[in-house]
Amino acid sequence: MTEHTPPAARTSNGQGAGPRRPAGEADVIVVGAGPAGSTTAYYLAQSGLDVLLLEKSRFPREKVCGDGLTPRGVKALVAMGINISEQDGWIRNKGLRVIGAGLRMELPWPELSSYPGYGLVRARTDFDQTLARRAQQAGARLHEGVTVTGPVLDDRTGRITGVTARPEGTADERIYTSRIVVAADGNSSRLSVAMGLRKRDDRPLGVAVRTYYKTPRHDDDYLEGWLDLWDSDRLLPGYGWIFGMGDGTSNVGLGLLNTSAAFGHTDYHALLRKWLAGMPAEWGFTEENRTQPIRGAALPMGFNRTPHYYRGLLLAGDAGGMVNPFNGEGIAYAMESGEILARTITQALARARRAETERVLAGYPRALNDAYGGYYAIGRTFVKAIGRPGLMRFATKHGMSRPALMAFALKLLANLTDPRGDASDRLVNGLSKLAPNPR
Ligand SMILES: Cc1cc2nc3c(=O)[nH]c(=O)nc-3n(C[C@H](O)[C@H](O)[C@H](O)COP(=O)(O)OP(=O)(O)OC[C@H]3O[C@@H](n4cnc5c(N)ncnc54)[C@H](O)[C@@H]3O)c2cc1C
């Protein structure tokens, strides 16, 4: 399989440890077995490559999330051959119920040839484990309980040739080498940071919190989004959600964007409690019915970390800041970027000469840009606009009284169109193509 062998590991974190025998070798090392890493590993293994998937935790493990999937996420799961039947614990939904400006509206997912007409809900504890096992079935070697501590660099070129890692319960660091390394280690992506790739402060970031409540609403067949999040008399750019888990509980949470003045000094727990205090008592969103702590995390949006390829390291999912700025959806983009990345690597490693391999790898940021660049550029403008006081209120008030406009908004916000679909599809696609899109 290997055309050119990886350069020997020379340094550990650049600290001059000298050559050491690697604890593991592979064509590709993927760091992190979330949706991005497991999908990448699945497609790489399917192509016959030797893949080492290193994950610091052990499955099943918790991941702070809304647990909701739009039809985009469903499509990515179907492509991997995952059984998404209701008997297997997957909860289907028909669309999005939007509540705002004193009105409620049910918007079914659009009928498209490119995407299924339903979404799903599944706790990340099961979801991530299912994907990781699927990658294993395809042949990826998953090592759980292994924390990657840094890159191994080639002294001469500065290129990443592997990683250092600490298996659970051991004090010593081990070296794993490969021809290519993928950072799929999530929002904080320590590996990217160690390679000098930081978050961009000119790109959007969200913060969201969530918890679970016992509630009679647990088997809702719509995802529900609340646009009315108030900070005194100011409508905040973000939304609250209630997603039925089908097991007697609902995932309830809210997220805000960094384009509002309130970002950074909002007490998210207090905001969640205040929002829920206004809900009908029979829904049961009370402290006694809360089954989990309130937990939060950041959502890196709109290509919040670039470049996506740098000196042998490729970034997938949250590590590359790929959350949709319009709606905070990240799972589908993590999986899609994993697939694009795996296909790029497969082609790159089949090239005979290193220069050719390099040329193919350099095509990954371009492929990502073709897939999302224009759309994310509009998303960045959108999040700036709704961060302005008054504009969010205007959009909610006027949108909520116009069902056709809201159906269009759903297509735009969830990025669900056909390439040659109806007039609204063509409008969304056209805007994405025309949007100025600086890298
Ligand atoms: C509150 C909240 C609600 C959300 N709701 C939704 C939603 O409803 N739908 C949706 O689509 N998206 C949602 N998102 C976004 C979504 O959770 C992320 O976009 C998605 O998890 C990204 O997947 P990923 O694989 O890139 O990263 P992650 O899921 O973060 O996976 C990264 C993996 O890397 C591992 N890792 C990290 N560091 C190391 C290391 N050093 N060594 C080894 N392993 C390591 C981690 O343990 C983890 O398993 C939400 C986010 C938040 C915060």
The ligand as an SDF file (V2000), in Angstrom:
LIG
                    3D

 53 58  0  0  0  0  0  0  0  0999 V2000
  -24.5870   22.7450   22.9360 C   0  0  0  0  0  0  0  0  0  0  0  0
  -24.3410   22.3060   21.5260 C   0  0  0  0  0  0  0  0  0  0  0  0
  -25.3980   21.8350   20.7650 C   0  0  0  0  0  0  0  0  0  0  0  0
  -25.1890   21.3890   19.4540 C   0  0  0  0  0  0  0  0  0  0  0  0
  -26.2430   20.8650   18.7670 N   0  0  0  0  0  0  0  0  0  0  0  0
  -26.0600   20.3620   17.5330 C   0  0  0  0  0  0  0  0  0  0  0  0
  -27.1260   19.7030   16.8690 C   0  0  0  0  0  0  0  0  0  0  0  0
  -28.2330   19.5520   17.3970 O   0  0  0  0  0  0  0  0  0  0  0  0
  -26.8830   19.2220   15.6190 N   0  0  0  0  0  0  0  0  0  0  0  0
  -25.6740   19.3530   15.0010 C   0  0  0  0  0  0  0  0  0  0  0  0
  -25.5230   18.9100   13.8470 O   0  0  0  0  0  0  0  0  0  0  0  0
  -24.6230   19.9380   15.6280 N   0  0  0  0  0  0  0  0  0  0  0  0
  -24.7820   20.4320   16.8870 C   0  0  0  0  0  0  0  0  0  0  0  0
  -23.7150   20.9730   17.5570 N   0  0  0  0  0  0  0  0  0  0  0  0
  -22.3880   20.9840   16.9040 C   0  0  0  0  0  0  0  0  0  0  0  0
  -21.7490   19.5830   16.9320 C   0  0  0  0  0  0  0  0  0  0  0  0
  -21.7660   19.0840   18.2530 O   0  0  0  0  0  0  0  0  0  0  0  0
  -20.3210   19.6100   16.4140 C   0  0  0  0  0  0  0  0  0  0  0  0
  -20.2560   20.3900   15.2480 O   0  0  0  0  0  0  0  0  0  0  0  0
  -19.7970   18.2000   16.1080 C   0  0  0  0  0  0  0  0  0  0  0  0
  -19.6900   17.4450   17.2850 O   0  0  0  0  0  0  0  0  0  0  0  0
  -18.4310   18.2610   15.4120 C   0  0  0  0  0  0  0  0  0  0  0  0
  -17.9150   16.9630   15.2570 O   0  0  0  0  0  0  0  0  0  0  0  0
  -16.3290   16.7210   15.2450 P   0  0  0  0  0  0  0  0  0  0  0  0
  -16.1270   15.2750   14.9920 O   0  0  0  0  0  0  0  0  0  0  0  0
  -15.6660   17.7140   14.3620 O   0  0  0  0  0  0  0  0  0  0  0  0
  -15.8400   17.1010   16.7240 O   0  0  0  0  0  0  0  0  0  0  0  0
  -16.2270   16.4220   18.1200 P   0  0  0  0  0  0  0  0  0  0  0  0
  -17.5900   15.8770   18.0660 O   0  0  0  0  0  0  0  0  0  0  0  0
  -15.9110   17.4410   19.1490 O   0  0  0  0  0  0  0  0  0  0  0  0
  -15.2240   15.1990   18.2430 O   0  0  0  0  0  0  0  0  0  0  0  0
  -13.8680   15.3910   18.5460 C   0  0  0  0  0  0  0  0  0  0  0  0
  -13.3090   14.0980   19.1290 C   0  0  0  0  0  0  0  0  0  0  0  0
  -11.9020   14.2420   19.3060 O   0  0  0  0  0  0  0  0  0  0  0  0
  -11.5350   13.6930   20.5570 C   0  0  0  0  0  0  0  0  0  0  0  0
  -10.2980   14.3570   20.9570 N   0  0  0  0  0  0  0  0  0  0  0  0
  -10.1270   15.6630   21.2720 C   0  0  0  0  0  0  0  0  0  0  0  0
   -8.8410   15.9030   21.5870 N   0  0  0  0  0  0  0  0  0  0  0  0
   -8.1850   14.7240   21.4680 C   0  0  0  0  0  0  0  0  0  0  0  0
   -6.8190   14.3260   21.6650 C   0  0  0  0  0  0  0  0  0  0  0  0
   -5.8970   15.2040   22.0390 N   0  0  0  0  0  0  0  0  0  0  0  0
   -6.4990   13.0420   21.4550 N   0  0  0  0  0  0  0  0  0  0  0  0
   -7.4330   12.1230   21.0460 C   0  0  0  0  0  0  0  0  0  0  0  0
   -8.7320   12.4550   20.8630 N   0  0  0  0  0  0  0  0  0  0  0  0
   -9.1070   13.7240   21.0560 C   0  0  0  0  0  0  0  0  0  0  0  0
  -12.7290   14.0220   21.4590 C   0  0  0  0  0  0  0  0  0  0  0  0
  -12.7560   13.1890   22.6060 O   0  0  0  0  0  0  0  0  0  0  0  0
  -13.8900   13.7760   20.5090 C   0  0  0  0  0  0  0  0  0  0  0  0
  -14.3180   12.4370   20.5380 O   0  0  0  0  0  0  0  0  0  0  0  0
  -23.8900   21.4430   18.8750 C   0  0  0  0  0  0  0  0  0  0  0  0
  -22.8170   21.9230   19.6360 C   0  0  0  0  0  0  0  0  0  0  0  0
  -23.0250   22.3510   20.9410 C   0  0  0  0  0  0  0  0  0  0  0  0
  -21.8690   22.8430   21.7480 C   0  0  0  0  0  0  0  0  0  0  0  0
  1  2  1  0
  2  3  1  0
  2 52  2  0
  3  4  2  0
  4  5  1  0
  4 50  1  0
  5  6  2  0
  6  7  1  0
  6 13  1  0
  7  8  2  0
  7  9  1  0
  9 10  1  0
 10 11  2  0
 10 12  1  0
 12 13  2  0
 13 14  1  0
 14 15  1  0
 14 50  1  0
 15 16  1  0
 16 17  1  0
 16 18  1  0
 18 19  1  0
 18 20  1  0
 20 21  1  0
 20 22  1  0
 22 23  1  0
 23 24  1  0
 24 25  2  0
 24 26  1  0
 24 27  1  0
 27 28  1  0
 28 29  2  0
 28 30  1  0
 28 31  1  0
 31 32  1  0
 32 33  1  0
 33 34  1  0
 33 48  1  0
 34 35  1  0
 35 36  1  0
 35 46  1  0
 36 37  1  0
 36 45  1  0
 37 38  2  0
 38 39  1  0
 39 40  1  0
 39 45  2  0
 40 41  1  0
 40 42  2  0
 42 43  1  0
 43 44  2  0
 44 45  1  0
 46 47  1  0
 46 48  1  0
 48 49  1  0
 50 51  2  0
 51 52  1  0
 52 53  1  0
M  END
$$$$
